[in-house]
Amino acid sequence: MIGHLRSVVIDCPDPRALATFYSEVLGLPLDAEGTSGDDWVVISGSGHRLAFQKAPTLRPPTWPEPGVPQQFHLDVEVDDVETAEKQVLALGARRLPGGGADFRVYADPAGHPFCLVFDVD
């Protein structure tokens, strides 16, 4: 091993707003020690760390259209997809086309795709 993963870093126009969105979705608190003003905001806990970096000219992904690729996405595992969907939509997410038997696709408030993943019984 050369090293270990410290953070997944997400570019966005408003790091604090997007960090707050994912803090609510994932239950990870804002990390005051890792945060540097409004240009770099971190959420962390339970060995996980997401950082949000200011990118004022970010072109949001247009997934599933290929004009601007999704660049990355997060899979968020949930127990009850119906409840989770209501919660992420209330936080500012929007549903995107696509999905499958065990996942649904959304865009976060900055336009990045993410999936709610669930078990199908």
N, CA, C and O atoms as CSV, one atom per row, in Angstrom:
chain,resi,resn,atom,element,x,y,z
A,1,MET,N,N,0.853,-1.179,0.000
A,1,MET,CA,C,0.000,0.000,0.000
A,1,MET,C,C,0.891,1.231,0.000
A,1,MET,O,O,1.848,1.314,0.770
A,2,ILE,N,N,0.581,2.162,-0.843
A,2,ILE,CA,C,1.307,3.428,-0.912
A,2,ILE,C,C,0.721,4.435,0.054
A,2,ILE,O,O,1.463,5.212,0.654
A,3,GLY,N,N,-0.550,4.442,0.216
A,3,GLY,CA,C,-1.229,5.390,1.093
A,3,GLY,C,C,-2.655,4.943,1.344
A,3,GLY,O,O,-3.034,3.825,0.993
A,4,HIS,N,N,-3.444,5.816,1.952
A,4,HIS,CA,C,-4.851,5.503,2.196
A,4,HIS,C,C,-5.702,6.697,1.782
A,4,HIS,O,O,-5.230,7.833,1.746
A,5,LEU,N,N,-6.937,6.422,1.478
A,5,LEU,CA,C,-7.851,7.463,1.032
A,5,LEU,C,C,-8.165,8.406,2.186
A,5,LEU,O,O,-8.643,7.976,3.236
A,6,ARG,N,N,-7.899,9.673,1.991
A,6,ARG,CA,C,-8.219,10.680,3.012
A,6,ARG,C,C,-9.610,11.247,2.794
A,6,ARG,O,O,-10.421,11.288,3.720
A,7,SER,N,N,-9.892,11.687,1.565
A,7,SER,CA,C,-11.163,12.357,1.273
A,7,SER,C,C,-11.602,12.062,-0.146
A,7,SER,O,O,-10.783,11.789,-1.023
A,8,VAL,N,N,-12.889,12.121,-0.355
A,8,VAL,CA,C,-13.453,12.270,-1.685
A,8,VAL,C,C,-13.811,13.751,-1.761
A,8,VAL,O,O,-14.508,14.271,-0.890
A,9,VAL,N,N,-13.333,14.424,-2.802
A,9,VAL,CA,C,-13.523,15.872,-2.926
A,9,VAL,C,C,-14.484,16.153,-4.074
A,9,VAL,O,O,-14.303,15.658,-5.186
A,10,ILE,N,N,-15.497,16.946,-3.794
A,10,ILE,CA,C,-16.521,17.276,-4.773
A,10,ILE,C,C,-16.447,18.771,-5.081
A,10,ILE,O,O,-16.576,19.605,-4.184
A,11,ASP,N,N,-16.238,19.101,-6.354
A,11,ASP,CA,C,-16.266,20.501,-6.781
A,11,ASP,C,C,-17.712,20.973,-6.846
A,11,ASP,O,O,-18.604,20.230,-7.254
A,12,CYS,N,N,-17.931,22.224,-6.435
A,12,CYS,CA,C,-19.285,22.784,-6.463
A,12,CYS,C,C,-19.209,24.301,-6.302
A,12,CYS,O,O,-18.207,24.817,-5.808
A,13,PRO,N,N,-20.251,25.019,-6.710
A,13,PRO,CA,C,-20.228,26.475,-6.587
A,13,PRO,C,C,-20.366,26.974,-5.148
A,13,PRO,O,O,-19.855,28.045,-4.822
A,14,ASP,N,N,-21.047,26.221,-4.282
A,14,ASP,CA,C,-21.291,26.645,-2.899
A,14,ASP,C,C,-20.970,25.475,-1.951
A,14,ASP,O,O,-21.861,24.699,-1.607
A,15,PRO,N,N,-19.705,25.348,-1.530
A,15,PRO,CA,C,-19.305,24.210,-0.701
A,15,PRO,C,C,-20.102,24.053,0.590
A,15,PRO,O,O,-20.444,22.931,0.966
A,16,ARG,N,N,-20.398,25.135,1.263
A,16,ARG,CA,C,-21.118,25.020,2.535
A,16,ARG,C,C,-22.532,24.473,2.310
A,16,ARG,O,O,-22.998,23.627,3.072
A,17,ALA,N,N,-23.204,24.950,1.279
A,17,ALA,CA,C,-24.568,24.482,1.007
A,17,ALA,C,C,-24.573,23.002,0.631
A,17,ALA,O,O,-25.422,22.250,1.109
A,18,LEU,N,N,-23.639,22.574,-0.218
A,18,LEU,CA,C,-23.629,21.175,-0.617
A,18,LEU,C,C,-23.166,20.275,0.525
A,18,LEU,O,O,-23.658,19.155,0.660
A,19,ALA,N,N,-22.232,20.743,1.346
A,19,ALA,CA,C,-21.815,19.977,2.526
A,19,ALA,C,C,-22.988,19.797,3.477
A,19,ALA,O,O,-23.157,18.723,4.053
A,20,THR,N,N,-23.790,20.823,3.647
A,20,THR,CA,C,-24.958,20.742,4.515
A,20,THR,C,C,-25.958,19.723,3.970
A,20,THR,O,O,-26.531,18.947,4.735
A,21,PHE,N,N,-26.172,19.721,2.644
A,21,PHE,CA,C,-27.056,18.744,2.012
A,21,PHE,C,C,-26.580,17.324,2.326
A,21,PHE,O,O,-27.362,16.506,2.811
A,22,TYR,N,N,-25.303,17.023,2.055
A,22,TYR,CA,C,-24.791,15.665,2.290
A,22,TYR,C,C,-24.659,15.347,3.770
A,22,TYR,O,O,-24.730,14.178,4.150
A,23,SER,N,N,-24.470,16.347,4.610
A,23,SER,CA,C,-24.465,16.121,6.055
A,23,SER,C,C,-25.808,15.559,6.496
A,23,SER,O,O,-25.865,14.630,7.302
A,24,GLU,N,N,-26.886,16.124,5.966
A,24,GLU,CA,C,-28.230,15.649,6.286
A,24,GLU,C,C,-28.495,14.269,5.684
A,24,GLU,O,O,-29.056,13.400,6.351
A,25,VAL,N,N,-28.095,14.062,4.426
A,25,VAL,CA,C,-28.342,12.787,3.753
A,25,VAL,C,C,-27.588,11.644,4.435
A,25,VAL,O,O,-28.149,10.567,4.636
A,26,LEU,N,N,-26.313,11.874,4.794
A,26,LEU,CA,C,-25.450,10.808,5.299
A,26,LEU,C,C,-25.299,10.775,6.811
A,26,LEU,O,O,-24.727,9.827,7.350
A,27,GLY,N,N,-25.801,11.795,7.508
A,27,GLY,CA,C,-25.659,11.833,8.961
A,27,GLY,C,C,-24.225,12.065,9.399
A,27,GLY,O,O,-23.836,11.641,10.488
A,28,LEU,N,N,-23.433,12.731,8.570
A,28,LEU,CA,C,-22.051,13.068,8.911
A,28,LEU,C,C,-21.993,14.552,9.258
A,28,LEU,O,O,-22.422,15.385,8.460
A,29,PRO,N,N,-21.471,14.898,10.432
A,29,PRO,CA,C,-21.451,16.306,10.823
A,29,PRO,C,C,-20.379,17.109,10.085
A,29,PRO,O,O,-19.390,16.565,9.595
A,30,LEU,N,N,-20.610,18.412,10.024
A,30,LEU,CA,C,-19.591,19.311,9.500
A,30,LEU,C,C,-18.354,19.193,10.383
A,30,LEU,O,O,-18.465,19.139,11.607
A,31,ASP,N,N,-17.196,19.154,9.771
A,31,ASP,CA,C,-15.924,18.995,10.461
A,31,ASP,C,C,-15.229,20.353,10.515
A,31,ASP,O,O,-14.614,20.778,9.537
A,32,ALA,N,N,-15.326,21.035,11.658
A,32,ALA,CA,C,-14.753,22.377,11.804
A,32,ALA,C,C,-13.241,22.369,11.606
A,32,ALA,O,O,-12.693,23.323,11.056
A,33,GLU,N,N,-12.560,21.319,12.039
A,33,GLU,CA,C,-11.097,21.259,11.901
A,33,GLU,C,C,-10.677,21.107,10.445
A,33,GLU,O,O,-9.639,21.640,10.050
A,34,GLY,N,N,-11.449,20.401,9.646
A,34,GLY,CA,C,-11.093,20.185,8.249
A,34,GLY,C,C,-11.556,21.282,7.324
A,34,GLY,O,O,-11.137,21.339,6.167
A,35,THR,N,N,-12.412,22.152,7.812
A,35,THR,CA,C,-13.010,23.206,6.992
A,35,THR,C,C,-12.140,24.446,6.993
A,35,THR,O,O,-11.584,24.832,8.021
A,36,SER,N,N,-12.029,25.074,5.814
A,36,SER,CA,C,-11.247,26.292,5.670
A,36,SER,C,C,-12.121,27.345,4.985
A,36,SER,O,O,-12.159,27.427,3.758
A,37,GLY,N,N,-12.816,28.141,5.783
A,37,GLY,CA,C,-13.696,29.171,5.245
A,37,GLY,C,C,-14.845,28.581,4.459
A,37,GLY,O,O,-15.339,27.499,4.777
A,38,ASP,N,N,-15.271,29.297,3.426
A,38,ASP,CA,C,-16.376,28.831,2.599
A,38,ASP,C,C,-15.892,28.207,1.296
A,38,ASP,O,O,-16.712,27.779,0.483
A,39,ASP,N,N,-14.563,28.145,1.076
A,39,ASP,CA,C,-14.018,27.564,-0.148
A,39,ASP,C,C,-13.706,26.081,-0.016
A,39,ASP,O,O,-13.508,25.406,-1.026
A,40,TRP,N,N,-13.658,25.553,1.220
A,40,TRP,CA,C,-13.330,24.144,1.477
A,40,TRP,C,C,-14.071,23.738,2.739
A,40,TRP,O,O,-13.730,24.184,3.834
A,41,VAL,N,N,-15.090,22.887,2.589
A,41,VAL,CA,C,-15.903,22.462,3.722
A,41,VAL,C,C,-15.875,20.933,3.761
A,41,VAL,O,O,-15.992,20.275,2.727
A,42,VAL,N,N,-15.717,20.376,4.968
A,42,VAL,CA,C,-15.588,18.934,5.147
A,42,VAL,C,C,-16.690,18.422,6.062
A,42,VAL,O,O,-17.053,19.067,7.045
A,43,ILE,N,N,-17.217,17.241,5.718
A,43,ILE,CA,C,-18.061,16.484,6.641
A,43,ILE,C,C,-17.341,15.162,6.892
A,43,ILE,O,O,-16.701,14.616,5.993
A,44,SER,N,N,-17.448,14.650,8.123
A,44,SER,CA,C,-16.741,13.402,8.412
A,44,SER,C,C,-17.359,12.702,9.608
A,44,SER,O,O,-18.077,13.298,10.412
A,45,GLY,N,N,-17.054,11.419,9.695
A,45,GLY,CA,C,-17.494,10.602,10.814
A,45,GLY,C,C,-17.450,9.133,10.427
A,45,GLY,O,O,-17.587,8.791,9.252
A,46,SER,N,N,-17.261,8.274,11.403
A,46,SER,CA,C,-17.237,6.819,11.197
A,46,SER,C,C,-16.230,6.402,10.123
A,46,SER,O,O,-16.475,5.462,9.367
A,47,GLY,N,N,-15.106,7.103,10.059
A,47,GLY,CA,C,-14.072,6.756,9.088
A,47,GLY,C,C,-14.327,7.260,7.686
A,47,GLY,O,O,-13.559,6.946,6.777
A,48,HIS,N,N,-15.386,8.036,7.480
A,48,HIS,CA,C,-15.708,8.577,6.162
A,48,HIS,C,C,-15.476,10.075,6.171
A,48,HIS,O,O,-15.705,10.746,7.177
A,49,ARG,N,N,-15.015,10.598,5.029
A,49,ARG,CA,C,-14.746,12.026,4.930
A,49,ARG,C,C,-15.050,12.483,3.505
A,49,ARG,O,O,-14.499,11.956,2.539
A,50,LEU,N,N,-15.936,13.471,3.392
A,50,LEU,CA,C,-16.219,14.121,2.118
A,50,LEU,C,C,-15.831,15.580,2.239
A,50,LEU,O,O,-16.152,16.242,3.225
A,51,ALA,N,N,-15.137,16.072,1.228
A,51,ALA,CA,C,-14.757,17.481,1.199
A,51,ALA,C,C,-15.426,18.137,-0.006
A,51,ALA,O,O,-15.621,17.507,-1.046
A,52,PHE,N,N,-15.769,19.401,0.152
A,52,PHE,CA,C,-16.446,20.161,-0.885
A,52,PHE,C,C,-15.606,21.390,-1.183
A,52,PHE,O,O,-15.326,22.197,-0.296
A,53,GLN,N,N,-15.208,21.523,-2.444
A,53,GLN,CA,C,-14.267,22.555,-2.869
A,53,GLN,C,C,-14.958,23.535,-3.806
A,53,GLN,O,O,-15.701,23.129,-4.700
A,54,LYS,N,N,-14.711,24.828,-3.599
A,54,LYS,CA,C,-15.355,25.856,-4.414
A,54,LYS,C,C,-14.866,25.790,-5.857
A,54,LYS,O,O,-13.665,25.808,-6.128
A,55,ALA,N,N,-15.813,25.712,-6.761
A,55,ALA,CA,C,-15.558,25.733,-8.199
A,55,ALA,C,C,-16.643,26.602,-8.822
A,55,ALA,O,O,-17.659,26.089,-9.292
A,56,PRO,N,N,-16.430,27.929,-8.828
A,56,PRO,CA,C,-17.497,28.849,-9.235
A,56,PRO,C,C,-17.968,28.690,-10.675
A,56,PRO,O,O,-19.091,29.083,-10.991
A,57,THR,N,N,-17.153,28.133,-11.550
A,57,THR,CA,C,-17.562,27.994,-12.950
A,57,THR,C,C,-17.907,26.544,-13.300
A,57,THR,O,O,-17.885,26.173,-14.474
A,58,LEU,N,N,-18.221,25.732,-12.306
A,58,LEU,CA,C,-18.565,24.335,-12.544
A,58,LEU,C,C,-19.744,24.213,-13.498
A,58,LEU,O,O,-20.760,24.888,-13.331
A,59,ARG,N,N,-19.609,23.363,-14.483
A,59,ARG,CA,C,-20.725,23.012,-15.365
A,59,ARG,C,C,-21.326,21.732,-14.816
A,59,ARG,O,O,-20.690,20.681,-14.892
A,60,PRO,N,N,-22.537,21.785,-14.262
A,60,PRO,CA,C,-23.144,20.591,-13.689
A,60,PRO,C,C,-23.290,19.479,-14.724
A,60,PRO,O,O,-23.531,19.752,-15.900
A,61,PRO,N,N,-23.146,18.227,-14.291
A,61,PRO,CA,C,-23.347,17.105,-15.200
A,61,PRO,C,C,-24.759,17.123,-15.782
A,61,PRO,O,O,-25.704,17.594,-15.150
A,62,THR,N,N,-24.875,16.606,-16.989
A,62,THR,CA,C,-26.175,16.546,-17.661
A,62,THR,C,C,-26.654,15.107,-17.803
A,62,THR,O,O,-27.458,14.809,-18.686
A,63,TRP,N,N,-26.170,14.208,-16.943
A,63,TRP,CA,C,-26.518,12.798,-17.009
A,63,TRP,C,C,-28.031,12.611,-17.038
A,63,TRP,O,O,-28.710,13.286,-16.264
A,64,PRO,N,N,-28.591,11.779,-17.842
A,64,PRO,CA,C,-27.924,10.780,-18.664
A,64,PRO,C,C,-27.489,11.274,-20.041
A,64,PRO,O,O,-26.928,10.503,-20.820
A,65,GLU,N,N,-27.735,12.539,-20.352
A,65,GLU,CA,C,-27.271,13.100,-21.618
A,65,GLU,C,C,-25.747,13.217,-21.569
A,65,GLU,O,O,-25.203,13.590,-20.529
A,66,PRO,N,N,-25.046,12.911,-22.658
A,66,PRO,CA,C,-23.583,12.859,-22.623
A,66,PRO,C,C,-22.871,14.208,-22.732
A,66,PRO,O,O,-21.640,14.236,-22.732
A,67,GLY,N,N,-23.585,15.313,-22.822
A,67,GLY,CA,C,-22.948,16.616,-23.005
A,67,GLY,C,C,-21.890,16.934,-21.957
A,67,GLY,O,O,-20.786,17.362,-22.294
A,68,VAL,N,N,-22.223,16.729,-20.701
A,68,VAL,CA,C,-21.267,16.894,-19.596
A,68,VAL,C,C,-21.381,15.622,-18.762
A,68,VAL,O,O,-22.407,15.404,-18.119
A,69,PRO,N,N,-20.338,14.769,-18.758
A,69,PRO,CA,C,-20.444,13.486,-18.049
A,69,PRO,C,C,-20.620,13.664,-16.550
A,69,PRO,O,O,-20.344,14.728,-15.996
A,70,GLN,N,N,-21.089,12.591,-15.901
A,70,GLN,CA,C,-21.376,12.684,-14.471
A,70,GLN,C,C,-20.130,12.857,-13.617
A,70,GLN,O,O,-20.249,13.309,-12.479
A,71,GLN,N,N,-18.950,12.524,-14.103
A,71,GLN,CA,C,-17.683,12.753,-13.415
A,71,GLN,C,C,-17.478,11.831,-12.218
A,71,GLN,O,O,-16.387,11.277,-12.076
A,72,PHE,N,N,-18.433,11.646,-11.381
A,72,PHE,CA,C,-18.408,10.733,-10.236
A,72,PHE,C,C,-19.841,10.635,-9.746
A,72,PHE,O,O,-20.690,11.433,-10.142
A,73,HIS,N,N,-20.114,9.668,-8.895
A,73,HIS,CA,C,-21.391,9.686,-8.182
A,73,HIS,C,C,-21.249,8.887,-6.906
A,73,HIS,O,O,-20.376,8.028,-6.788
A,74,LEU,N,N,-22.109,9.176,-5.962
A,74,LEU,CA,C,-22.142,8.473,-4.687
A,74,LEU,C,C,-23.328,7.523,-4.677
A,74,LEU,O,O,-24.413,7.865,-5.145
A,75,ASP,N,N,-23.113,6.328,-4.139
A,75,ASP,CA,C,-24.200,5.395,-3.872
A,75,ASP,C,C,-24.502,5.468,-2.385
A,75,ASP,O,O,-23.623,5.225,-1.559
A,76,VAL,N,N,-25.729,5.799,-2.042
A,76,VAL,CA,C,-26.154,5.917,-0.650
A,76,VAL,C,C,-27.124,4.775,-0.361
A,76,VAL,O,O,-28.226,4.743,-0.909
A,77,GLU,N,N,-26.722,3.844,0.491
A,77,GLU,CA,C,-27.563,2.696,0.819
A,77,GLU,C,C,-28.629,3.102,1.825
A,77,GLU,O,O,-28.330,3.738,2.836
A,78,VAL,N,N,-29.882,2.729,1.544
A,78,VAL,CA,C,-31.005,3.088,2.414
A,78,VAL,C,C,-31.841,1.845,2.716
A,78,VAL,O,O,-31.863,0.892,1.937
A,79,ASP,N,N,-32.527,1.874,3.857
A,79,ASP,CA,C,-33.411,0.775,4.233
A,79,ASP,C,C,-34.778,0.892,3.563
A,79,ASP,O,O,-35.355,-0.110,3.141
A,80,ASP,N,N,-35.294,2.117,3.466
A,80,ASP,CA,C,-36.634,2.362,2.916
A,80,ASP,C,C,-36.511,3.447,1.846
A,80,ASP,O,O,-36.411,4.631,2.167
A,81,VAL,N,N,-36.518,3.046,0.591
A,81,VAL,CA,C,-36.287,3.998,-0.493
A,81,VAL,C,C,-37.395,5.039,-0.598
A,81,VAL,O,O,-37.119,6.180,-0.970
A,82,GLU,N,N,-38.623,4.688,-0.288
A,82,GLU,CA,C,-39.722,5.662,-0.386
A,82,GLU,C,C,-39.521,6.799,0.617
A,82,GLU,O,O,-39.676,7.972,0.279
A,83,THR,N,N,-39.178,6.440,1.846
A,83,THR,CA,C,-38.926,7.457,2.872
A,83,THR,C,C,-37.689,8.277,2.518
A,83,THR,O,O,-37.704,9.504,2.619
A,84,ALA,N,N,-36.618,7.600,2.103
A,84,ALA,CA,C,-35.374,8.291,1.756
A,84,ALA,C,C,-35.581,9.247,0.587
A,84,ALA,O,O,-35.035,10.350,0.582
A,85,GLU,N,N,-36.368,8.826,-0.403
A,85,GLU,CA,C,-36.621,9.696,-1.544
A,85,GLU,C,C,-37.318,10.985,-1.091
A,85,GLU,O,O,-36.922,12.077,-1.501
A,86,LYS,N,N,-38.329,10.869,-0.266
A,86,LYS,CA,C,-39.022,12.065,0.232
A,86,LYS,C,C,-38.046,12.988,0.953
A,86,LYS,O,O,-38.113,14.208,0.802
A,87,GLN,N,N,-37.145,12.410,1.729
A,87,GLN,CA,C,-36.200,13.212,2.504
A,87,GLN,C,C,-35.196,13.926,1.603
A,87,GLN,O,O,-34.946,15.115,1.797
A,88,VAL,N,N,-34.611,13.229,0.615
A,88,VAL,CA,C,-33.619,13.895,-0.235
A,88,VAL,C,C,-34.273,14.939,-1.123
A,88,VAL,O,O,-33.668,15.974,-1.401
A,89,LEU,N,N,-35.501,14.689,-1.575
A,89,LEU,CA,C,-36.202,15.701,-2.366
A,89,LEU,C,C,-36.485,16.940,-1.526
A,89,LEU,O,O,-36.365,18.062,-2.018
A,90,ALA,N,N,-36.858,16.750,-0.267
A,90,ALA,CA,C,-37.111,17.882,0.629
A,90,ALA,C,C,-35.839,18.692,0.882
A,90,ALA,O,O,-35.909,19.893,1.145
A,91,LEU,N,N,-34.679,18.040,0.803
A,91,LEU,CA,C,-33.399,18.730,1.004
A,91,LEU,C,C,-32.912,19.450,-0.251
A,91,LEU,O,O,-31.920,20.177,-0.198
A,92,GLY,N,N,-33.597,19.258,-1.376
A,92,GLY,CA,C,-33.216,19.966,-2.594
A,92,GLY,C,C,-32.732,19.083,-3.732
A,92,GLY,O,O,-32.337,19.599,-4.777
A,93,ALA,N,N,-32.749,17.760,-3.559
A,93,ALA,CA,C,-32.387,16.864,-4.656
A,93,ALA,C,C,-33.518,16.838,-5.675
A,93,ALA,O,O,-34.636,17.266,-5.390
A,94,ARG,N,N,-33.213,16.330,-6.864
A,94,ARG,CA,C,-34.258,16.100,-7.853
A,94,ARG,C,C,-34.037,14.727,-8.476
A,94,ARG,O,O,-32.900,14.288,-8.644
A,95,ARG,N,N,-35.123,14.061,-8.812
A,95,ARG,CA,C,-35.061,12.726,-9.403
A,95,ARG,C,C,-34.603,12.843,-10.846
A,95,ARG,O,O,-35.035,13.744,-11.565
A,96,LEU,N,N,-33.728,11.935,-11.276
A,96,LEU,CA,C,-33.251,11.884,-12.649
A,96,LEU,C,C,-33.799,10.628,-13.327
A,96,LEU,O,O,-34.189,9.677,-12.649
A,97,PRO,N,N,-33.830,10.622,-14.649
A,97,PRO,CA,C,-34.249,9.412,-15.351
A,97,PRO,C,C,-33.256,8.283,-15.091
A,97,PRO,O,O,-32.103,8.517,-14.730
A,98,GLY,N,N,-33.722,7.085,-15.279
A,98,GLY,CA,C,-32.852,5.932,-15.110
A,98,GLY,C,C,-33.091,5.262,-13.780
A,98,GLY,O,O,-34.041,5.583,-13.067
A,99,GLY,N,N,-32.236,4.345,-13.462
A,99,GLY,CA,C,-32.382,3.572,-12.249
A,99,GLY,C,C,-32.568,2.119,-12.604
A,99,GLY,O,O,-32.528,1.741,-13.775
A,100,GLY,N,N,-32.772,1.308,-11.589
A,100,GLY,CA,C,-32.930,-0.120,-11.801
A,100,GLY,C,C,-33.783,-0.718,-10.709
A,100,GLY,O,O,-34.453,0.001,-9.967
A,101,ALA,N,N,-33.759,-2.020,-10.611
A,101,ALA,CA,C,-34.582,-2.717,-9.624
A,101,ALA,C,C,-34.156,-2.403,-8.199
A,101,ALA,O,O,-34.970,-2.485,-7.279
A,102,ASP,N,N,-32.890,-2.044,-8.002
A,102,ASP,CA,C,-32.397,-1.804,-6.639
A,102,ASP,C,C,-31.716,-0.446,-6.457
A,102,ASP,O,O,-30.970,-0.258,-5.495
A,103,PHE,N,N,-31.959,0.498,-7.361
A,103,PHE,CA,C,-31.415,1.847,-7.179
A,103,PHE,C,C,-32.245,2.875,-7.933
A,103,PHE,O,O,-32.880,2.571,-8.943
A,104,ARG,N,N,-32.224,4.110,-7.412
A,104,ARG,CA,C,-32.857,5.265,-8.065
A,104,ARG,C,C,-31.807,6.361,-8.169
A,104,ARG,O,O,-30.926,6.474,-7.317
A,105,VAL,N,N,-31.907,7.163,-9.217
A,105,VAL,CA,C,-30.904,8.180,-9.514
A,105,VAL,C,C,-31.481,9.572,-9.248
A,105,VAL,O,O,-32.627,9.867,-9.588
A,106,TYR,N,N,-30.654,10.417,-8.632
A,106,TYR,CA,C,-31.041,11.781,-8.269
A,106,TYR,C,C,-29.896,12.722,-8.603
A,106,TYR,O,O,-28.781,12.280,-8.876
A,107,ALA,N,N,-30.170,14.012,-8.582
A,107,ALA,CA,C,-29.135,15.035,-8.653
A,107,ALA,C,C,-29.161,15.797,-7.341
A,107,ALA,O,O,-30.228,16.129,-6.826
A,108,ASP,N,N,-27.972,16.073,-6.801
A,108,ASP,CA,C,-27.903,16.891,-5.598
A,108,ASP,C,C,-28.170,18.352,-5.981
A,108,ASP,O,O,-28.315,18.641,-7.168
A,109,PRO,N,N,-28.238,19.279,-5.025
A,109,PRO,CA,C,-28.563,20.662,-5.369
A,109,PRO,C,C,-27.584,21.334,-6.335
A,109,PRO,O,O,-27.945,22.319,-6.977
A,110,ALA,N,N,-26.347,20.822,-6.452
A,110,ALA,CA,C,-25.384,21.377,-7.397
A,110,ALA,C,C,-25.394,20.635,-8.737
A,110,ALA,O,O,-24.642,20.989,-9.645
A,111,GLY,N,N,-26.244,19.604,-8.864
A,111,GLY,CA,C,-26.384,18.890,-10.121
A,111,GLY,C,C,-25.628,17.581,-10.225
A,111,GLY,O,O,-25.745,16.898,-11.243
A,112,HIS,N,N,-24.846,17.197,-9.206
A,112,HIS,CA,C,-24.114,15.930,-9.250
A,112,HIS,C,C,-25.065,14.750,-9.066
A,112,HIS,O,O,-25.884,14.766,-8.147
A,113,PRO,N,N,-24.977,13.728,-9.918
A,113,PRO,CA,C,-25.807,12.545,-9.730
A,113,PRO,C,C,-25.396,11.761,-8.476
A,113,PRO,O,O,-24.220,11.710,-8.116
A,114,PHE,N,N,-26.382,11.157,-7.827
A,114,PHE,CA,C,-26.135,10.191,-6.768
A,114,PHE,C,C,-27.279,9.194,-6.794
A,114,PHE,O,O,-28.350,9.477,-7.330
A,115,CYS,N,N,-27.045,8.023,-6.212
A,115,CYS,CA,C,-28.059,6.977,-6.216
A,115,CYS,C,C,-28.469,6.609,-4.804
A,115,CYS,O,O,-27.639,6.562,-3.896
A,116,LEU,N,N,-29.748,6.351,-4.629
A,116,LEU,CA,C,-30.226,5.670,-3.438
A,116,LEU,C,C,-30.292,4.202,-3.805
A,116,LEU,O,O,-30.989,3.815,-4.743
A,117,VAL,N,N,-29.554,3.379,-3.052
A,117,VAL,CA,C,-29.433,1.952,-3.318
A,117,VAL,C,C,-30.158,1.209,-2.201
A,117,VAL,O,O,-30.022,1.555,-1.027
A,118,PHE,N,N,-30.931,0.184,-2.571
A,118,PHE,CA,C,-31.737,-0.516,-1.577
A,118,PHE,C,C,-31.867,-1.987,-1.964
A,118,PHE,O,O,-31.708,-2.353,-3.128
A,119,ASP,N,N,-32.160,-2.818,-0.971
A,119,ASP,CA,C,-32.400,-4.241,-1.205
A,119,ASP,C,C,-33.818,-4.437,-1.729
A,119,ASP,O,O,-34.759,-3.782,-1.281
A,120,VAL,N,N,-33.948,-5.330,-2.666
A,120,VAL,CA,C,-35.264,-5.689,-3.190
A,120,VAL,C,C,-35.610,-7.071,-2.654
A,120,VAL,O,O,-34.873,-8.034,-2.866
A,121,ASP,N,N,-36.725,-7.157,-1.965
A,121,ASP,CA,C,-37.143,-8.458,-1.406
A,121,ASP,C,C,-38.055,-9.178,-2.352
A,121,ASP,O,O,-38.506,-10.283,-2.053
